[in-house]
Each structure stands twice: as C-alpha cells, then as structure tokens.
Amino acid sequence: METRGVLELLLVNAEDLKHARHHPRRSKRHYVTIECCGKIVSSKITQGRGKKIWWNEKFRFPLSDAECKELEKVTLTTMEIDKFAQDTPVGETKVHVGEIISEGSEREFLQMKPAPYNVVLEDGTYKGVLKLGIKFISSASLAASADTVRWSAPARQPGVGYGLLVNLACPSIPWRRLFFFCSRSSGGGQSGEKDM
C-alpha cells in the first residue's frame, strides 16, 4: 500500500463540556477516541482543571490513494472516566476533512490552525467545544522533505542560565539592582574625573 499523504490532527483542548455524571467533589478525567479510515486511536487521559481540559497531542494517519478519495470525516468522541462504572461518552465531534485532503493533495501541503468544533450530545444539542488543528501533507511533499536534512542549533543567549539559577535560588533579593550597581561601579575609572 503506497502512502499518498499523511493526515495530522492536533488535539489541543476541550472547553465547557457537559459532564456525564456530575460529582462536584470528584475531579473529572477525560480522553478522546479518534476514528479515521476504520482505525481507532485514543488520546492520553487528562484531568480537567477549571473549564478547560488540555491534551496538546498529535495524531498521524498515513492515507493511501483510495483512502484519500473516500475519507470524508473524522469522528472524535470525548469520554469521561469513572472509577466505579464504565467510561461514559460526553459527546461526539465530526470534522469534515474531504476538502482539506483534496486541496492539500493539489498544493502538496495544507495546514489549518486550531479551531473550535462543537461537541454534539446524545440528544442532538451542543454543549462545549473541542479545539482541533488539521494538517495534510502529500507524499510528494514528504519525499522532498526526507531528501533534505535540516540541522539547526538553538541560538544560545549568554548569561541566561545564571540569571535563572539566581532567581530560583533567591527570589526575594533584588539581583538586578545589585548587578546594575556592580556594572556601573566597574566602569574603568570613569567616575566623573576629567583628564587635564
């Protein structure tokens, strides 16, 4: 099976979800199952803090030529975990990716920034959003990027490590004033004296 391209999904977060079982003292833990081309994958399990649940997780689906033509939507199901019962689906999100794949095949690369998609509950109403980014990379673009090797060393800023260490060790001492004073006093004898 020859890969025509790769569909990459970036699962960012969920917001304002309706909880399947409302227990105010118990923290909610969630995960998302993604169904794409008959494959089902699960995200990591995260605990919701406040109104947002964060994942920041990427999923890559290699697609054949036939799958690129047939794939219309990707289904994401948000699940809530309960220790004493079976996991409960919170809602479902369907993302239509057919146009993204066809346009990405023509351009060799197409990326959509993370955007909110509605979470549909079992009764057909909307409650909450799932933020998702989508990218399609064609096989021509993959072959070109595999041929070129990119090396880049991160730019190192001098003295950043020491400042961080000093701020972590003694956060209450105004170190900037001390260093400013030392650098001003060690100006090489230019304390207002003029040569005559």
CORPESUL-V633271 format. One record per run of one state. SS is the DSSP state (helix for helix, strand for strand, loop for the rest). FROM is the first residue (numbers start at 0). TO is the last residue. If there is no record, write none. Layout:
# CORPESUL-V633271
[[SS	FROM	TO] [SS	FROM	TO]]
This chain:
# CORPESUL-V633271
[[loop	0	1] [strand	2	14] [loop	15	27] [strand	28	35] [loop	36	37] [strand	38	41] [loop	42	44] [strand	45	46] [loop	47	47] [strand	48	48] [loop	49	50] [strand	51	63] [helix	64	69] [loop	70	71] [strand	72	80] [loop	81	86] [strand	87	95] [loop	96	96] [helix	97	106] [loop	107	107] [strand	108	119] [loop	120	124] [strand	125	137] [helix	138	146] [loop	147	158] [helix	159	168] [loop	169	173] [helix	174	184] [loop	185	195]]
